[in-house]
Amino acid sequence: MQDIEKQLSNIYGINIESLHNYKNNCVAETQFGKKIIKRMSISPERILFIHGAKEHLYSNNFNNLDRYICTKEGNPYACIDGFYYTMTDLKNGRECNFDLREDVIKASKTLAGLHCASKGYVSPKESIKRSDLGKLPEYYKKRLNEIKRVKKLAQRERSKFDYLILKYIDYFYEIGKDSLNKIYTSKYNELVDKARKEKNFCHHDYSYCNIICDGEKMSIINFDYCSYELKVYDVANFLRRKMRKCYWNIEEAKTIIDSYTSIESISDNEFMILYIMLQFPHKFWRVINKYYNSRRTWREKKILIKYQEVIDEIEHHKNFLSEFKALFLSG
């Protein structure tokens, strides 16, 4: 650890007095305050893409984010013994609480501000850009094929959990298939073309732990998964995380959407894609896929609890989709 401290101090031109573990990263005590040191599992070219995205936001007055601190040579990363490290300021404050209405409203507006500021991002030539634009149909087809594979496994193995899977798997497969069919009849490709021209990107991991509240200030951190994508991806992700905490209460969803659209608009075509994203059985796929692919590490009691949560949501989710359609989808 001391050798890393010395090398980072030299590369960044600052005095690192100590390093200690903090969540999955390290905190460095320096003469300029506390810094987060993160060992990255991605290439330097990908780090350059993230760095460029953050700087683009900052130049467009979206200032509350964890910008990379550059080395003496001007790089947003340090290479030590074949590993790449980044440094950011430690953002003071608490994690966003999705149970607090004021936090949810502020997080919705902050996300809208991020999307607005992201427009026009041209990634550095030497970077490796990440784009998920246009990939939704293939993503859903792959997930549906995995659900079909799991059905065959469950029919063969016939444990208690396998019987529970077989009881509901056709229902979830059909709503997933319907989601895919809706993409094909939507304006998805037109929205993708528009997004490519506008060059906007998403955070892609907009969860409570990446939203830091400090008084009236709200900062967004951890842009590791940021990608060119339709903005409704982040909105759908945010909505799903909140909806599972409130039994898919449409009024809570309306609060998020109204707060978001007070800053950044959502078109009728985008609302349709948002609906499709919220309809697809993401949690069902995630639970069964994790169980059948890592059975040795997931105890049956644990998986049953997770699976029961999915089942308990069925009627709430159905009602939510019906109410969402009536509120936000015209025609």
GUNU-828635 format. One record per residue: x, y, z of N, C-alpha, C in turn. Coordinates in steps of 0.001 Angstrom, whole numbers, plus 500000, padded with zeros to 6 digits. Each point is the difference from the previous one (the first is absolute). Example, Ala and Ser with C-alpha at 12.3 -4.5 7.8 and 13.67 -1.06 7.14 Angstrom:
2
     n_u     n_v     n_w    ca_u    ca_v    ca_w     c_u     c_v     c_w
  513190  494310  507800  499110  501190  500000  500900  501200  500000
  499650  501050  499280  500820  501190  500060  499230  501090  500730
This chain:
331
     n_u     n_v     n_w    ca_u    ca_v    ca_w     c_u     c_v     c_w
  500835  498792  500000  499165  501208  500000  500867  501255  500000
  501093  499970  500808  500881  501171  500073  500676  500275  498666
  500348  498916  499270  500623  500180  498689  499019  500651  499029
  498722  499579  500051  498966  500611  499166  499846  501475  500340
  500006  500321  501292  499886  501398  500447  501101  500852  499373
  501232  499494  500055  501138  500758  499468  499881  500198  498491
  499620  498935  499304  499895  500101  498542  498862  500941  499590
  498862  499900  500662  498892  500895  499682  500356  501445  500333
  500675  500206  501112  500432  501351  500382  500891  500597  498924
  500902  499185  499491  500921  500481  498965  499283  500261  498683
  499105  499083  499609  499315  500128  498712  499059  501201  499984
  499313  500232  501133  499023  501091  500061  500590  501309  500536
  501194  499936  500546  500625  501218  500507  499351  500524  501266
  499484  499086  500819  499407  500395  501278  500576  499123  501098
  499810  500399  501226  500516  499232  501132  498878  499154  500599
  500076  498691  499764  499027  499084  500588  500530  499545  501347
  499322  500426  501044  500446  499710  501357  499621  498593  500443
  498856  499518  499544  499568  498643  500355  498927  499525  499031
  499846  498689  499942  498953  499365  499196  499246  499025  500891
  498680  500022  499928  499228  498983  500721  498802  499570  499162
  499560  498781  500221  498902  499438  499219  498699  500750  500255
  499222  500171  498921  498710  500678  500087  499081  499351  498986
  499025  499211  500507  499133  499216  499123  500884  499133  499106
  499896  500117  498684  500848  499194  499118  501227  500753  499505
  500225  501182  500564  501099  500844  499554  500902  500350  501180
  500817  501027  499812  500849  500503  501076  499817  501505  500128
  500159  500501  501200  500012  501435  500234  501424  500428  500300
  500459  501019  499287  501335  500554  500223  499875  501306  500767
  500750  500120  501060  500089  501261  500753  501121  500819  499373
  499689  501186  499492  500996  500846  499346  499933  501425  500548
  500976  500830  499601  499988  501404  500413  498858  500772  499353
  499352  499382  498977  498876  500641  499317  498661  499356  500372
  499996  499262  501097  498777  499350  500431  499961  498521  499649
  498867  499373  500233  499851  498564  499772  499691  499701  498535
  500679  498972  499492  499821  499585  498609  499615  498521  499954
  499183  499653  499023  499657  498599  499755  500985  499431  498986
  500658  498919  500360  500893  499289  499083  499300  498700  499602
  499832  499820  498706  499274  498826  499518  500834  499224  498995
  500179  498716  500254  500678  499158  499012  498974  499556  498976
  500252  500351  498758  499023  499778  498943  500188  498625  499353
  498901  499429  499552  500046  498702  499315  499747  500166  498505
  500193  501224  499516  499777  500302  498582  501266  500586  499398
  500023  500103  498689  501185  500475  499295  500167  501508  500146
  501226  500504  499801  500203  501453  500050  499195  500740  498943
  499757  499360  498863  499201  500635  498949  498547  500175  500437
  499511  499037  500760  498636  500119  500534  499945  501085  501082
  501061  500088  500809  500070  501061  501015  499971  501366  499325
  500663  500111  498865  500005  501266  499262  498600  500378  499540
  499207  498993  499606  498615  500271  499595  499203  500551  501184
  500150  499379  501165  499291  500443  501203  500463  501396  500404
  501302  500207  499952  500571  501311  500336  499443  501076  499073
  499956  499691  498708  499463  500959  499042  498537  500309  500260
  499235  498970  500384  498576  500197  500295  499818  500913  501211
  500792  499763  501030  499910  500836  501205  500381  501450  499693
  501050  500174  499236  500443  501362  499667  498984  500704  499109
  499335  499225  499148  498947  500575  499161  498851  500506  500873
  499598  499210  500979  498951  500432  500929  500428  501268  500740
  501228  499984  500470  500500  501140  500778  500023  501268  499151
  500404  499874  498755  500059  501164  499117  498609  500529  499665
  498979  499145  500193  498613  500403  499773  499279  500324  501315
  500801  500367  501002  499493  500495  501290  499325  498948  500863
  500266  498723  499726  499588  498950  500928  501229  499704  500857
  500090  500690  501112  501261  500049  500745  500112  499018  501159
  498885  499500  500470  500023  499146  501184  500217  498539  499624
  501237  499667  499689  500372  498645  499628  501439  499736  500414
  500406  498752  499960  501339  499622  500449  500985  500013  498822
  500439  501180  499621  500963  500120  498899  501299  499273  500350
  500624  499407  498995  501308  499394  500219  501041  501092  500195
  500892  499776  500936  501151  500882  500186  501114  499478  499107
  500581  500856  499214  501022  499565  499041  501389  499965  500637
  500840  499161  499459  501377  499878  500457  500817  501206  499534
  501258  500052  500403  500886  501080  499564  500145  500019  498477
  499820  498829  499378  500109  499901  498542  498668  500272  499300
  498966  500262  500781  498705  500330  499413  499102  498820  499718
  500318  498817  500522  499169  498816  499786  498981  499837  501129
  498791  499509  499696  498991  499806  501045  500174  498671  500742
  501144  499411  499909  500280  498727  500670  501504  499889  500239
  500352  499141  500945  501399  499672  500271  500190  498510  499759
  501094  499627  499380  500298  498586  499751  501114  499565  500946
  499702  499017  500850  500973  499487  500963  499980  498477  499943
  501116  499425  499633  500153  498542  499923  498915  499358  499139
  499647  500654  498917  499033  499447  499065  498550  500243  500358
  499755  500664  501125  498635  500332  500413  499752  501490  499830
  498743  500325  499676  499645  501406  499784  499168  500521  501168
  500385  501176  500486  499344  500620  501143  499473  501379  499607
  498842  500344  500567  499479  501355  499817  499888  500679  501358
  499986  501332  499960  499884  500786  501226  498903  501037  499823
  499120  500089  500988  498950  501021  500016  499907  500584  501406
  499372  501158  500104  499715  500545  501333  498946  499139  500681
  500153  499794  501302  498968  499321  500767  498820  500958  500186
  498840  499586  499536  498807  500829  500133  499399  499806  501392
  499949  501072  500775  499416  499923  501332  498486  499912  499909
  499401  499326  500952  498552  499914  500044  499525  498575  500206
  498718  499816  499846  499369  498690  500186  499466  499484  498670
  499772  498713  499940  499398  499418  498807  498539  500428  499895
  499527  500132  498786  498612  500375  499753  499065  498953  500600
  498929  500466  500605  499014  499114  500611  498727  500008  499155
  499749  498911  499290  498839  499926  499110  498681  499934  500760
  500065  499898  501327  498777  500032  500802  499596  501425  500365
  500901  500962  499744  499714  501405  500305  499534  500711  498734
  498815  500561  500047  499414  500654  498830  500896  501110  499465
  500568  500805  500899  500843  501114  499552  501262  499508  499296
  500535  498878  500452  501168  499418  499332  499630  499508  498601
  498852  499346  499893  499557  499463  498708  499775  501125  498996
  499359  501064  500437  499745  501140  499111  501315  500623  499533
  500902  500195  500940  501281  500618  499653  500834  499087  499093
  499959  498688  500281  500740  499048  499164  499437  499959  498584
  498685  500138  499874  499361  500006  498674  500449  501225  499194
  499999  501145  500648  500413  501229  499332  501493  499975  499676
  500782  499411  500896  501445  499897  499760  500284  499112  498803
  499267  498891  499884  500165  499107  498845  499645  500728  498711
  498924  500763  500026  499602  500766  498819  501093  501004  499622
  500575  500640  501006  501076  500953  499742  501220  499326  499399
  500300  498792  500466  501119  499231  499447  499748  499687  498529
  498811  499530  499688  499679  499655  498608  500043  501230  499097
  499504  501107  500498  500014  501235  499217  501431  500428  499703
  500864  499918  501019  501399  500416  499846  500821  499011  499175
  499508  498762  499877  500771  498974  499282  499952  500160  498485
  499035  500747  499500  499809  500099  498550  501227  500585  499311
  500320  499414  498860  501116  500511  499210  501357  499454  500389
  500025  498928  500776  501304  499458  500428  500688  499243  498863
  501151  500503  499627  500856  499323  499019  501175  499422  500770
  500109  498701  500021  501036  499353  500807  501386  500244  499401
  501039  500030  500840  501370  500200  499503  500382  498932  498982
  500789  500376  499008  500364  499074  498921  500706  498756  500526
  500816  500162  501038  500783  498878  500511  499221  499132  500987
  498755  500364  500265  499197  499253  500972  499256  498851  499321
  499512  499076  500833  499105  498947  499523  498611  500356  500495
  499139  500391  499080  498673  500424  500407  499110  498790  500270
  499033  500210  500861  499007  498967  500276  498651  500506  499533
  499344  499225  499171  498672  500363  499521  499071  498801  500094
  498844  500214  500636  498973  498965  500074  498798  500355  499131
  500169  501012  499166  498917  500420  499123  499663  498895  498989
  498733  499690  499890  499542  499013  499028  500080  498561  500457
  500485  499761  501229  500235  498622  500454  498844  499374  500771
  498961  500771  500263  498921  499493  500848  499314  498749  499451
  499666  499932  498703  499360  498772  499495  500861  498754  500203
  501296  500100  499704  500889  498850  500171  500140  499627  501472
  500042  501028  500838  500090  499769  501443  498787  499213  500485
  498811  500402  499565  498791  499312  500431  499908  498592  499408
  500393  499846  498750  499981  498670  499385  500911  499038  500758
  501165  500490  500391  500943  499162  500748  499402  499596  501343
  499379  500949  500690  499402  499701  501304  498843  498997  499859
  499210  500147  498959  498889  499074  499771  500511  498588  499705
  501076  499895  499249  500597  498692  499736  500533  499370  501284
  500530  500841  500888  500489  499488  501285  498844  499510  500868
  498858  500692  499938  498822  499556  500748  499518  498646  499458
  500015  499819  498677  499615  498720  499396  500956  498885  500430
  501281  500339  500077  501001  499009  500432  499748  499571  501439
  499682  500979  500856  499732  499707  501406  498768  499095  500125
  498997  500220  499169  498803  499155  500045  500358  498538  499747
  500872  499764  499046  500425  498631  499700  500753  499396  501181
  500852  500797  500638  500743  499519  501163  499050  499654  501141
  499018  500879  500239  499048  499778  501085  499155  498750  499748
  499614  499776  498737  499204  498815  499661  500794  498714  500220
  501314  500105  499860  500845  498817  500159  500347  499721  501465
  500219  501052  500775  500536  499807  501352  498916  499843  501065
  498917  500739  499918  498816  499783  500830  500239  500096  501516
  500771  500958  500453  500107  500265  501432  498820  500892  500415
  499923  500327  501298  498932  500873  500480  500028  501329  499265
  501198  500552  499831  500115  501275  499311  499674  499864  498520
  500385  498871  499398  499683  499773  498585  498486  500013  499767
  499232  499400  500922  498543  500000  499871  499435  501419  500087
  500577  500815  500886  499559  501391  500110  500307  500775  498726
  501160  499734  499419  500368  500641  498733  498981  499642  498916
  499689  498721  499895  499094  499536  498950  498591  500566  500155
  499620  500331  501234  498668  500536  500246  499807  501370  499365
  501074  500789  499946  499875  501392  499548  500810  500343  498744
  500843  499096  499543  500951  500370  498950  499314  500377  498683
  498900  499343  499672  499315  500325  498746  499425  501422  500039
  499497  500396  501160  499469  501359  500142  501091  501036  499731
  501139  499819  500632  501067  500982  499833  500593  499962  498590
  500062  498801  499427  500490  499908  498621  499072  500756  499053
  498710  499880  500186  499043  500654  499102  500053  501528  500114
  500152  500532  501224  500079  501462  500091  501336  500505  499442
  501033  499153  500106  501271  500362  499381  499900  499983  498483
  499339  498985  499467  499793  499889  498551  499163  501169  499488
  498987  500386  500783  499161  501130  499618  500817  501300  499992
  500916  500136  500952  500875  501172  500023  500835  500078  498724
  500551  498857  499597  500803  499952  498783  499160  500358  498777
  498807  499455  499912  499126  500310  498864  499639  501484  499962
  499815  500596  501162  499681  501421  500060  501168  500861  499498
  501224  499555  500242  501155  500745  499486  499938  500061  498473
  499680  498859  499389  499985  499926  498536  498927  500899  499386
  498931  500243  500733  498929  500850  499457  500092  501442  500507
  501017  500290  500791  500174  501349  500544  500907  500834  499090
  500300  501201  500443  500925  500882  499285  501415  499892  500567
  500315  498813  500519  501302  499801  500652  501172  500366  499086
  499996  499499  498783  501124  500266  499097  500134  501486  499672
  498873  500683  499871  500044  501443  499750  500597  500741  501199
  499644  499571  501194  500556  500623  501209  501497  499735  500107
  500413  498814  499615  501426  499659  500010  500755  500895  499019
  499469  500171  498804  500641  500867  499006  500105  501435  500515
  498951  500471  500637  499989  501349  500551  501046  500145  501106
  500099  498984  500873  500964  500034  501094  501434  499969  499474
  500222  499261  498924  501344  499958  499404  500404  501378  499479
  499036  500704  499428  500285  501344  499491  500220  500991  501141
  499203  499869  501052  500099  500931  501121  501183  499686  500915
  500491  498741  499918  501176  499573  500771  499829  500219  501510
  498864  499525  500523  499802  500073  501442  500328  498650  500627
  500312  500004  501276  500352  498748  500664  499260  499858  501323
  500037  498781  500531  499365  499670  501279  501061  499671  501045
  499623  500149  501253  500874  499587  501100  500098  498485  500046
  498890  499321  499806  499888  498536  499892  500102  499259  501327
  500099  500722  501110  499971  499348  501309  499470  501001  501026
  498832  500559  499673  499440  501079  500814  499273  499411  501200
  500764  499623  501011  499458  499401  501215  500312  500891  501201
  499347  499730  501107  500114  500851  501191  501443  500188  500461
  500823  498958  499860  501380  500077  500493  500884  500885  499127
  499533  500331  498799  500770  500877  499107  499455  501426  499966
  499078  500282  500921  499414  501334  500127  500290  500481  501418
  500830  501006  500136  500452  500454  501314  499350  501338  500343
  499331  500036  501156  499287  501201  500457  500811  500706  501079
  500221  501283  499800  500719  500821  500977  499257  501325  500131
  499046  500045  500947  499161  501185  500117  499130  500147  498765
  500065  501156  499360  499224  500248  498784  500691  499468  498752
  501249  499581  500147  500784  499543  498843  499858  498497  499818
  499844  499573  498757  499937  498587  499663  501042  499711  498933
  500896  499061  500276  501083  499671  499075  499833  498588  499468
  500421  499796  498755  499948  498684  499369  501420  499460  499872
  500196  498759  500412  501329  499391  499962  499945  498676  499229
  501187  499432  499783  500134  498665  499391  499360  499903  498610
  500675  500577  499040  499539  499982  498616  500609  498835  499206
  500422  498950  500688  500734  498909  499349  499240  499348  498853
  498675  500018  500061  499190  499330  498971  499357  500974  499019
  500392  501266  500059  499347  500986  499132  500151  499601  498539
  498965  500315  499239  499921  499487  498640  499058  500855  499172
  500272  500084  498701  499007  500568  499100  498761  499112  500058
  498854  500609  500289  498782  499217  500170  498806  500941  500029
  498808  499463  499747  498778  500788  500144  499862  500427  501461
  499642  501263  500214  499926  500517  501378  498980  499256  500847
  498977  499410  499360  498983  499295  500781  500542  498728  500643
  501187  499556  499587  500622  498859  500683  500234  500352  501464
  500626  501158  500251  500241  500428  501378  498698  500234  500753
  499018  500586  499319  498718  500275  500639  499327  498687  500410
  500021  499003  499110  499403  498700  500301  500718  499324  501162
  501306  500080  499991  500796  499397  501069  499669  500639  501346
  499916  501318  500006  499656  500754  501206  498594  499628  500480
  499050  499961  499074  498625  499657  500340  499899  498590  500590
  500657  499025  499387  499943  498629  500508  500512  499914  501433
  501114  500683  500269  500567  499959  501350  499033  500583  501023
  499330  501079  499620  499038  500623  500911  498708  499204  500094
  499504  499504  498874  498711  499312  499993  500006  498748  500873
  501130  499330  500066  500070  498784  500815  499983  500300  501494
  500148  501279  500331  499927  500406  501396  498602  500482  500387
  499115  500143  499009  498674  500579  500294  498872  499227  499303
  500223  498703  499732  498972  499145  499385  499503  500568  498673
  500913  500557  499221  499686  500522  498664  498859  501022  500058
  500153  500933  500907  499011  501068  500191  500120  501029  498875
  498959  500145  499211  500058  500887  498834  500210  501456  500399
  499517  500392  501179  500181  501385  500443  501468  500305  500261
  500725  499007  500511  501435  500180  500214  500730  500120  498656
  499566  499206  499029  500580  500088  498656  499712  501362  499380
  498789  500485  500204  499608  501307  499465  500858  501111  500607
  500321  499875  501271  500865  500988  500642  501372  500051  499321
  500547  498830  499724  501302  499939  499327  499917  500591  498600
  499010  499577  499237  499873  500446  498610  499695  501496  499920
  499103  500489  500859  499687  501434  500002  501222  500832  500375
  500774  499526  500951  501215  500719  500411  501029  499996  498872
  500169  498840  499380  500951  499885  498887  499601  500906  498836
  498732  499951  499610  499547  500752  498822  499864  501500  500261
  500152  500420  501248  500058  501437  500269  501338  500578  499528
  500969  499114  499734  501333  500402  499517  500240  499528  498563
  499682  498742  499743  500275  499364  498698  498750  499268  499535
  499568  500265  498789  498748  499421  499505  500156  498526  499634
  498888  499292  499999  499919  498618  499512  498888  499957  498959
  500331  499599  498797  499020  499993  498917  499066  498796  500122
  498909  500022  499227  499062  498874  499990  500708  498705  499602
  500864  500076  498999  500731  498809  499559  500947  499494  501078
  500607  500924  500732  500892  499606  501094  499210  499384  501146
  498797  500506  500254  499162  499404  501038  499662  498550  499655
  499819  499717  498711  499705  498633  499590  501180  499082  500308
  501202  500455  499724  501193  499200  500295  500170  499846  501506
  499709  501042  500733  500056  499935  501458  499025  498937  500518
  498803  499983  499459  498992  498998  500367  500522  498586  499729
  500580  499813  498834  500537  498685  499625  501093  499558  500967
  500884  500927  500337  501086  499681  500935  499461  499625  501381
  498935  500659  500413  499407  499711  501303  499175  498717  499982
  499537  499610  498814  499213  498772  499875  500878  498760  500031
  501167  500054  499376  500840  498800  499866  500356  499444  501382
  499949  498667  500186  500225  499384  501324  501477  499899  500389
  500637  501152  500196  501436  500034  500312  500334  499229  501279
  499230  500266  501059  500338  499381  501282  499798  498490  499962
  498933  499548  499359  499768  498559  499858  501178  499359  499277
  500403  500594  498864  501131  499442  499263  501259  499981  500860
  500262  501094  500721  501231  500106  500789  500049  498937  501096
  498879  499792  500690  499975  499032  501099  500202  498577  499502
  499244  499601  498975  500111  498614  499542  501337  499753  499307
  500495  501013  499285  501266  499839  499305  501144  499837  501002
  499953  500790  501063  501060  499910  501009  499951  498655  500705
  498805  499521  500282  499869  498724  500687  500537  498854  499155
  499606  499920  498755  500392  498866  499170  501446  500083  499508
  500567  501212  500033  501390  500146  499565  501002  500003  501146
  499510  500152  501247  500930  500018  501138  499365  499277  501190
  499486  498833  499741  499235  499252  500985  500811  499715  501270
  501278  499842  499870  500821  499652  501154  500141  501160  500992
  499835  501217  499513  500190  501155  500878  498689  500599  500481
  498887  499561  499459  498682  500524  500421  499252  498900  500738
  499804  500154  501302  499229  499033  500763  498527  500071  499588
  499317  498860  500088  498612  499958  499543  499103  500943  500808
  500267  500130  501308  499193  500894  500828  500105  501432  499503
  501199  500402  499640  500233  501363  499515  499301  500230  498664
  500109  499038  499104  499392  500168  498680  498475  499983  500102
  499461  499222  500929  498555  499963  500174  499456  501349  500457
  500740  500673  500859  499584  501329  500465  499979  500978  498824
  501074  499983  499206  500090  500886  498840  498894  499695  498987
  499768  498726  499773  498988  499602  499029  498604  500375  500482
  499754  499840  501302  498696  500348  500548  499728  501491  499843
  501045  500814  500121  499841  501438  499785  499493  500276  498590
  500539  499259  499028  499570  500162  498604  498528  499618  499847
  499623  498890  500589  498622  499521  499891  499037  500967  500679
  500404  500512  501158  499133  500919  500753  499746  501308  499248
  500866  500308  499062  499855  501245  499241  499053  499875  498812
  499622  498811  499623  499283  499786  498731  498776  500895  499867
  499074  499942  500942  498766  500772  499882  500262  501499  500090
  500926  500402  500879  500354  501420  500104  500581  500503  498677
  500838  499165  499389  500632  500366  498734  498968  500098  498883
  499052  499060  499960  498926  500042  498999  499209  501301  500113
  499602  500335  501224  499222  501221  500222  500787  501237  499619
  501278  499972  500343  500865  501132  499673  500056  500240  498496
  500205  498935  499243  500108  500138  498544  498705  500548  499402
  498885  499541  500509  498704  500488  499527  499849  501486  500286
  500370  500417  501211  499882  501405  500374  501013  500870  499278
  501188  499469  499795  501040  500726  499255  499511  500263  498569
  499439  498973  499394  499492  500119  498624  498932  501078  499907
  499083  500021  500973  498917  500990  499993  500522  501430  500206
  501049  500126  500793  500527  501339  500315  500930  500563  498936
  500860  499138  499444  501109  500505  499189  500004  499573  498535
  499176  499045  499625  499994  499556  498604  498726  500462  499313
  500165  500754  498974  498828  500491  499244  499602  498975  498950
  498714  499956  499709  499508  499117  498939  499740  498597  500481
